[in-house]
């Protein structure tokens, strides 16, 4: 089984992380089937699509699986075409966030055999079992999308099978990647060049935020504290590391799990450095939970404000308690944790006053850094459906190719483009051009000597990155 994570990274959008989804899938498949998977991360290597296919051919792949984000989906048609030409008998599968959002539309985009729109382990196992039995009739696998012998696209009824007990899964296949290669690039946590590993310890989220894909469903499933500590101890022994980055949607949903996890790290004598760049629900961070995470070794944490407008908090179903978020941020920063806040600008119906509310709240907050993203509707989300229903013209010409959320050229508000993009640039200037914040940032950043490396990105996003004339060149490099 040849598995590839598709996409590129650039100097302006540099984030790269181990492909944990493919690593979990590979570990599961080889524990259940007579297969020896291999993993290629195009986003890490920035290799050409031809090189990805060449490696699949060299591997002698009978089955090829592509994991794709919507921002990288423009690469899929050529990848599928080249793979089909080079390996005409191979089964071609697509999974990942793009498969989960676009679903059957993936079949219109590219010549692939099977789309797995959601959690991959059990469905992919069933697909490969069927394929190994000499047939391509996947009608008995709930939720998958496939082509029958006549080329007709079939969408199977029923839910995609998912793993209910996460502790039953083997550890992700870290042995199939070159982990030290990731230490030389920018991870999701805003910290350069460190020896670390990434973890996902839960799946699913019970909240209803309208921009979310819900790849893993509405209910939340979690690894036990014992399993998390076991995985950390294994990676620490194998790679000689003590720095771990948690990429959960909601690591602290069950406070007792956090407290138990912290107690276990202490009883095992583990001296850790823990980063939470995505996975904290701020209004669930009680003082006890914050103290436990700090005791366990938390040194970086991001908080998702999104909007400071109470109306938009309800409209978007985020329903964050803003007072609790700010209080949690204050206490966390006071514990000498390097903190970041996520904001989203440009919701449907958002007014200038509400844009100003979010910017003012961020500028007055205790956080060391802030990220201001453009609200972007992705297919398969409630936000996309809302825009398609109420203002479909906003979707015309919307492209996701090779972009991050801060550089998206979309305006879902009723305000002129110039107004929205002015506020986006203003947000960065108001937040960062504050001598006191700069001093706190230099004092608290885990790697203050690396801060000059962020200056080009800041200047790009605070000036050119959101101007109406912004576009990407054919090579994928930023241009104006």
C-alpha positions as CSV (number, residue, x, y, z in Angstrom):
1,X,0.0,0.0,0.0
2,X,1.6,3.3,-1.2
3,X,0.3,6.3,0.8
4,X,1.0,9.9,0.0
5,X,0.2,13.2,1.7
6,X,-0.3,15.7,-1.1
7,X,0.6,19.4,-1.2
8,X,3.5,21.9,-1.1
9,X,4.8,24.3,1.5
10,X,6.2,27.7,0.7
11,X,8.3,30.3,2.6
12,X,5.1,32.3,3.3
13,X,3.0,29.3,4.3
14,X,5.6,27.0,5.8
15,X,3.7,24.7,8.2
16,X,4.6,21.0,7.9
17,X,3.7,18.3,10.4
18,X,4.0,14.5,10.3
19,X,1.1,13.0,8.4
20,X,-0.6,11.5,11.5
21,X,-3.7,10.4,9.6
22,X,-1.7,8.3,7.2
23,X,0.6,7.1,10.0
24,X,-2.4,5.9,12.0
25,X,-3.9,4.3,8.8
26,X,-0.7,2.5,7.9
27,X,-0.2,1.2,11.5
28,X,-3.8,-0.2,11.5
29,X,-3.6,-1.8,8.0
30,X,-0.4,-3.7,8.7
31,X,-1.7,-4.9,12.0
32,X,-4.8,-6.4,10.2
33,X,-3.8,-7.2,6.7
34,X,-0.7,-8.8,4.9
35,X,0.5,-5.4,3.7
36,X,3.7,-3.4,4.1
37,X,2.7,0.3,3.7
38,X,5.1,3.1,2.7
39,X,4.5,6.8,3.3
40,X,5.6,9.8,1.2
41,X,4.9,13.4,2.4
42,X,5.0,15.6,-0.6
43,X,4.4,18.6,1.6
44,X,7.6,18.0,3.5
45,X,9.8,17.3,0.5
46,X,8.1,19.6,-2.1
47,X,8.8,17.0,-4.7
48,X,7.0,17.1,-8.0
49,X,3.9,15.0,-8.7
50,X,5.9,13.0,-11.2
51,X,8.3,12.1,-8.4
52,X,5.4,10.9,-6.2
53,X,4.2,8.6,-9.0
54,X,7.8,7.4,-9.7
55,X,8.1,6.3,-6.1
56,X,4.7,4.5,-6.3
57,X,6.0,2.6,-9.4
58,X,9.3,1.8,-7.8
59,X,7.4,0.5,-4.8
60,X,5.4,-1.7,-7.0
61,X,2.1,-0.5,-5.6
62,X,-1.0,-2.5,-6.0
63,X,-3.0,0.1,-4.2
64,X,-2.3,3.9,-3.9
65,X,-3.9,6.2,-1.4
66,X,-3.7,10.0,-1.5
67,X,-4.5,12.1,1.6
68,X,-5.6,15.6,0.4
69,X,-6.5,18.9,1.9
70,X,-8.9,21.0,-0.2
71,X,-6.1,23.6,-0.6
72,X,-4.0,20.9,-2.3
73,X,-6.8,19.3,-4.3
74,X,-5.7,21.0,-7.5
75,X,-2.8,18.5,-7.7
76,X,-5.1,15.5,-7.6
77,X,-6.2,15.3,-11.2
78,X,-2.7,15.1,-12.6
79,X,-1.6,12.7,-9.8
80,X,-4.5,10.4,-10.6
81,X,-3.8,10.6,-14.3
82,X,-0.1,9.8,-14.0
83,X,-0.8,7.0,-11.5
84,X,-3.4,5.4,-13.8
85,X,-1.0,5.6,-16.7
86,X,1.9,4.1,-14.8
87,X,0.0,1.6,-12.7
88,X,-3.1,0.7,-14.7
89,X,-4.1,-2.2,-12.5
90,X,-3.6,-0.4,-9.2
91,X,-6.5,0.7,-7.0
92,X,-6.5,4.4,-6.4
93,X,-8.1,5.8,-3.2
94,X,-8.5,9.3,-1.9
95,X,-9.1,10.3,1.7
96,X,-8.4,13.2,4.1
97,X,-10.2,16.5,4.6
98,X,-10.9,17.1,0.9
99,X,-12.5,13.7,0.5
100,X,-14.6,14.4,3.6
101,X,-15.9,17.7,2.3
102,X,-16.2,17.2,-1.4
103,X,-17.3,13.5,-1.2
104,X,-18.6,12.3,-4.6
105,X,-17.4,15.5,-6.3
106,X,-13.8,14.1,-6.0
107,X,-14.8,11.5,-8.7
108,X,-15.6,14.4,-11.1
109,X,-12.2,16.0,-10.3
110,X,-10.0,13.0,-10.8
111,X,-9.9,9.4,-12.2
112,X,-9.9,7.6,-8.9
113,X,-11.5,4.3,-7.8
114,X,-12.6,4.9,-4.2
115,X,-13.2,7.9,-1.9
116,X,-13.2,7.4,1.8
117,X,-15.0,10.5,3.2
118,X,-14.1,10.4,6.9
119,X,-12.2,8.2,9.4
120,X,-10.1,5.9,7.3
121,X,-9.0,2.8,9.2
122,X,-12.0,0.4,9.1
123,X,-13.3,1.5,5.7
124,X,-9.9,1.3,4.0
125,X,-9.3,-2.1,5.6
126,X,-12.6,-3.3,4.2
127,X,-11.9,-1.9,0.8
128,X,-8.5,-3.5,0.6
129,X,-9.9,-6.9,1.8
130,X,-12.4,-6.8,-1.0
131,X,-9.7,-5.8,-3.5
132,X,-7.5,-8.6,-2.3
133,X,-10.3,-11.1,-2.9
134,X,-10.2,-10.2,-6.6
135,X,-13.2,-7.9,-6.9
136,X,-13.8,-4.2,-7.1
137,X,-17.4,-4.4,-5.8
138,X,-17.4,-2.2,-2.7
139,X,-21.2,-2.0,-2.3
140,X,-21.1,-3.6,1.2
141,X,-18.9,-0.9,2.8
142,X,-21.0,1.8,4.4
143,X,-20.3,5.4,3.5
144,X,-17.6,4.9,0.8
145,X,-17.9,6.2,-2.7
146,X,-16.6,4.1,-5.7
147,X,-16.9,3.4,-9.4
148,X,-18.5,0.3,-10.6
149,X,-17.3,-1.7,-13.6
150,X,-19.2,0.6,-16.0
151,X,-17.6,3.7,-14.5
152,X,-20.8,4.8,-12.7
153,X,-20.2,6.6,-9.4
154,X,-21.8,4.7,-6.5
155,X,-22.4,6.4,-3.1
156,X,-23.0,3.7,-0.4
157,X,-25.7,4.4,2.1
158,X,-25.1,4.2,5.9
159,X,-22.4,5.7,8.1
160,X,-18.7,5.1,7.5
161,X,-17.4,2.6,10.1
162,X,-15.3,4.2,12.8
163,X,-13.2,3.0,15.7
164,X,-15.0,3.5,19.0
165,X,-12.2,2.5,21.3
166,X,-9.2,4.5,20.3
167,X,-6.9,2.6,22.6
168,X,-7.5,-0.5,20.5
169,X,-5.5,1.2,17.6
170,X,-1.8,0.6,17.4
171,X,0.5,3.6,17.8
172,X,1.0,5.6,14.6
173,X,3.7,4.3,12.3
174,X,6.4,6.7,13.1
175,X,8.9,4.2,11.7
176,X,7.6,4.9,8.2
177,X,8.6,8.6,8.3
178,X,11.9,10.4,8.8
179,X,11.0,12.2,12.0
180,X,14.2,14.2,12.2
181,X,13.4,15.8,8.8
182,X,10.4,17.5,10.5
183,X,12.7,19.1,13.1
184,X,14.2,21.2,10.3
185,X,10.9,22.8,9.2
186,X,8.1,24.9,10.8
187,X,5.6,22.8,12.7
188,X,2.1,23.9,13.6
189,X,3.3,25.3,16.9
190,X,5.0,28.7,16.2
191,X,8.4,27.4,17.2
192,X,11.2,26.7,14.8
193,X,13.6,23.8,14.5
194,X,13.1,21.7,17.6
195,X,13.2,18.0,18.3
196,X,9.6,17.0,18.7
197,X,6.8,14.6,17.8
198,X,3.1,15.2,17.1
199,X,0.2,13.5,18.8
200,X,-3.5,13.3,18.3
201,X,-5.2,11.8,21.4
202,X,-8.9,12.3,20.5
203,X,-11.3,12.3,17.6
204,X,-14.5,14.1,17.1
205,X,-16.0,17.3,18.6
206,X,-19.5,17.9,20.1
207,X,-19.5,21.6,19.2
208,X,-21.4,22.9,16.2
209,X,-19.1,25.6,14.7
210,X,-20.4,26.2,11.2
211,X,-17.0,26.2,9.5
212,X,-16.0,22.8,10.7
213,X,-15.7,19.7,8.5
214,X,-16.6,17.2,11.2
215,X,-14.4,14.5,9.7
216,X,-14.6,12.4,12.9
217,X,-18.2,13.0,13.8
218,X,-20.1,14.9,16.5
219,X,-19.2,12.7,19.4
220,X,-15.8,12.8,21.0
221,X,-13.7,9.7,21.5
222,X,-10.4,9.8,23.4
223,X,-7.3,7.9,24.2
224,X,-6.9,7.1,27.9
225,X,-4.3,9.0,29.9
226,X,-2.4,5.7,30.2
227,X,-2.2,5.3,26.5
228,X,-1.1,8.9,25.9
229,X,1.7,8.5,28.4
230,X,2.7,5.1,27.0
231,X,3.0,6.7,23.5
232,X,5.0,9.6,24.8
233,X,7.4,7.3,26.7
234,X,7.8,5.1,23.6
235,X,8.6,8.1,21.4
236,X,10.9,9.6,24.0
237,X,12.9,6.4,24.3
238,X,13.0,5.8,20.5
239,X,14.0,9.3,19.4
240,X,15.5,10.8,22.5
241,X,12.9,13.7,22.6
242,X,10.9,15.3,25.3
243,X,8.9,17.9,23.2
244,X,5.4,16.9,22.1
245,X,2.9,18.8,20.0
246,X,-0.8,18.0,20.6
247,X,-3.1,18.4,17.5
248,X,-6.4,17.4,19.0
249,X,-9.6,19.4,18.2
250,X,-10.4,19.5,21.9
251,X,-7.7,18.0,24.2
252,X,-9.3,19.3,27.4
253,X,-12.9,18.4,26.8
254,X,-12.9,16.1,29.8
255,X,-11.0,17.9,32.6
256,X,-10.4,14.8,34.6
257,X,-8.5,13.2,31.7
258,X,-6.1,16.2,31.8
259,X,-5.7,15.9,35.5
260,X,-5.0,12.2,35.3
261,X,-2.6,12.7,32.4
262,X,-0.6,15.3,34.3
263,X,-0.5,13.0,37.4
264,X,0.8,10.1,35.3
265,X,3.6,12.2,33.8
266,X,4.6,13.2,37.3
267,X,4.5,9.6,38.6
268,X,6.6,8.4,35.7
269,X,9.1,11.1,36.2
270,X,8.7,12.4,32.7
271,X,10.2,15.9,32.2
272,X,8.3,17.1,29.2
273,X,7.8,20.1,27.0
274,X,4.2,20.2,25.7
275,X,2.7,22.5,23.0
276,X,-1.0,22.8,22.2
277,X,-1.2,24.8,19.0
278,X,-4.7,23.8,18.1
279,X,-6.5,21.7,20.6
280,X,-7.7,23.7,23.6
281,X,-11.3,24.7,24.4
282,X,-10.6,27.9,26.3
283,X,-13.7,28.3,28.3
284,X,-13.2,24.8,29.7
285,X,-9.8,25.7,31.1
286,X,-10.3,25.9,34.8
287,X,-7.5,27.0,37.1
288,X,-6.9,23.4,38.1
289,X,-6.6,22.3,34.5
290,X,-4.2,25.1,33.6
291,X,-2.1,24.3,36.6
292,X,-2.0,20.6,35.7
293,X,-1.0,21.3,32.1
294,X,1.8,23.6,33.3
295,X,2.9,21.0,35.8
296,X,3.0,18.5,33.0
297,X,5.2,20.8,30.9
298,X,3.0,23.0,28.8
299,X,5.1,25.9,27.3
300,X,2.9,26.9,24.3
301,X,-0.9,27.1,24.0
302,X,-3.3,28.6,21.4
303,X,-6.8,29.9,22.2
304,X,-9.6,30.1,19.6
305,X,-11.5,33.4,20.1
306,X,-12.6,33.6,16.4
307,X,-14.9,36.6,17.0
308,X,-15.5,38.9,20.0
309,X,-19.0,39.7,18.8
310,X,-21.6,38.0,21.0
311,X,-24.1,37.9,18.1
312,X,-21.6,36.2,15.8
313,X,-20.7,33.7,18.6
314,X,-24.3,32.6,18.4
315,X,-24.6,32.9,14.7
316,X,-21.6,30.7,14.0
317,X,-22.5,28.2,16.8
318,X,-19.1,28.7,18.4
319,X,-20.7,29.8,21.7
320,X,-17.5,30.6,23.4
321,X,-17.7,32.2,26.8
322,X,-15.4,35.2,26.1
323,X,-14.9,36.2,29.7
324,X,-13.7,32.7,30.6
325,X,-11.4,32.7,27.5
326,X,-9.7,35.9,28.5
327,X,-9.4,34.8,32.1
328,X,-7.8,31.5,31.1
329,X,-5.5,33.4,28.7
330,X,-4.4,35.7,31.5
331,X,-3.7,32.9,33.9
332,X,-1.9,30.8,31.3
333,X,0.3,33.7,30.2
334,X,1.1,34.5,33.9
335,X,2.4,31.0,34.2
336,X,5.0,31.9,31.6
337,X,3.3,29.9,28.8
338,X,3.8,31.3,25.3
339,X,0.2,32.0,24.2
340,X,-1.5,32.6,20.9
341,X,-5.0,33.7,20.0
342,X,-6.9,32.7,16.8
343,X,-9.3,35.2,15.2
344,X,-11.5,35.0,12.1
345,X,-12.6,38.1,10.2
346,X,-15.3,38.2,7.5
347,X,-18.3,36.2,8.6
348,X,-21.5,36.6,6.6
349,X,-23.5,39.6,8.0
350,X,-20.4,40.8,10.0
351,X,-20.4,44.6,10.4
352,X,-17.5,47.1,10.7
353,X,-18.4,47.4,14.4
354,X,-18.0,43.7,14.9
355,X,-14.7,43.6,13.0
356,X,-13.6,46.3,15.3
357,X,-14.8,44.3,18.4
358,X,-12.6,41.4,17.5
359,X,-9.6,43.5,16.7
360,X,-10.0,45.5,19.9
361,X,-10.5,42.4,22.0
362,X,-7.3,40.8,20.6
363,X,-5.3,44.0,20.9
364,X,-6.3,44.3,24.6
365,X,-5.7,40.6,25.4
366,X,-2.9,39.1,27.3
367,X,-1.8,36.8,24.5
368,X,1.7,37.0,23.0
369,X,0.7,36.5,19.4
370,X,-2.4,36.5,17.3
371,X,-3.5,35.0,14.0
372,X,-6.2,36.7,11.9
373,X,-7.7,34.4,9.4
374,X,-10.1,35.1,6.5
375,X,-13.4,33.3,7.0
376,X,-13.5,30.7,4.2
377,X,-16.4,28.4,3.3
378,X,-15.4,24.9,2.5
379,X,-17.7,22.4,0.8
380,X,-19.4,20.0,3.2
381,X,-19.6,22.6,6.0
382,X,-22.7,24.4,7.4
383,X,-21.0,27.7,6.5
384,X,-20.7,26.7,2.8
385,X,-24.3,25.6,2.8
386,X,-25.4,28.9,4.4
387,X,-23.5,31.0,1.8
388,X,-24.7,28.8,-1.1
389,X,-28.3,29.3,0.1
390,X,-28.3,33.0,1.0
391,X,-25.6,34.5,-1.2
392,X,-24.3,32.1,-3.8
393,X,-22.6,34.8,-5.7
394,X,-20.0,34.9,-3.0
395,X,-18.8,31.4,-4.0
396,X,-18.3,32.3,-7.6
397,X,-14.6,32.1,-8.6
398,X,-13.6,31.0,-5.1
399,X,-10.4,29.0,-5.3
400,X,-8.6,27.1,-2.6
401,X,-5.4,26.3,-4.5
402,X,-2.2,26.3,-2.3
403,X,-3.4,28.9,0.2
404,X,-3.7,29.3,3.9
405,X,-6.6,30.9,5.7
406,X,-5.0,34.3,6.2
407,X,-4.4,34.8,2.5
408,X,-7.8,33.7,1.1
409,X,-9.3,36.1,-1.3
410,X,-13.0,35.8,-0.3
411,X,-15.4,38.3,1.3
412,X,-18.5,36.8,2.8
413,X,-19.6,40.1,4.4
414,X,-21.8,42.8,2.9
415,X,-18.9,45.2,3.2
416,X,-16.8,46.3,0.2
417,X,-13.6,44.2,-0.3
418,X,-11.5,47.2,0.5
419,X,-13.1,47.6,3.8
420,X,-12.7,44.0,4.9
421,X,-9.1,43.8,3.8
422,X,-8.3,47.1,5.4
423,X,-9.5,45.7,8.8
424,X,-7.5,42.6,8.3
425,X,-4.3,44.6,7.8
426,X,-5.3,46.9,10.6
427,X,-5.7,43.9,13.0
428,X,-2.1,42.8,12.5
429,X,-0.8,46.4,13.0
430,X,-2.8,47.1,16.1
431,X,-1.9,43.8,17.7
432,X,1.8,43.7,17.0
433,X,2.8,47.4,16.8
434,X,2.7,47.8,20.5
435,X,6.1,48.2,22.2
436,X,4.9,46.5,25.4
437,X,3.6,43.4,23.5
438,X,6.8,43.2,21.5
439,X,8.8,43.3,24.8
440,X,6.6,40.5,26.3
441,X,6.9,38.5,23.1
442,X,10.7,38.7,23.1
443,X,10.8,37.9,26.8
444,X,8.4,34.9,26.7
445,X,9.1,33.3,23.2
446,X,10.8,29.9,23.6
447,X,13.2,30.9,20.8
448,X,13.5,34.7,20.8
449,X,16.5,34.6,18.5
450,X,14.3,33.2,15.7
451,X,11.7,36.0,15.8
452,X,13.3,38.0,13.0
453,X,12.4,35.1,10.7
454,X,8.7,36.0,11.1
455,X,9.2,39.6,10.0
456,X,8.8,38.9,6.2
457,X,5.6,36.9,6.9
458,X,4.2,39.7,9.1
459,X,5.0,42.4,6.5
460,X,3.5,40.3,3.7
461,X,0.2,39.7,5.6
462,X,0.0,43.2,7.0
463,X,0.5,44.9,3.6
464,X,0.4,42.9,0.4
465,X,-1.1,39.6,1.4
466,X,-4.7,40.9,1.6
467,X,-4.8,43.6,-1.1
468,X,-7.4,43.1,-3.8
469,X,-4.6,42.5,-6.4
470,X,-3.2,39.6,-4.5
471,X,-2.9,36.3,-6.5
472,X,-0.8,33.3,-6.8
473,X,1.4,32.6,-9.7
474,X,1.2,29.4,-11.6
475,X,4.2,28.1,-9.7
476,X,2.4,28.5,-6.4
477,X,4.6,31.4,-5.2
478,X,3.1,34.6,-3.9
479,X,2.9,37.4,-6.4
480,X,1.2,40.7,-6.9
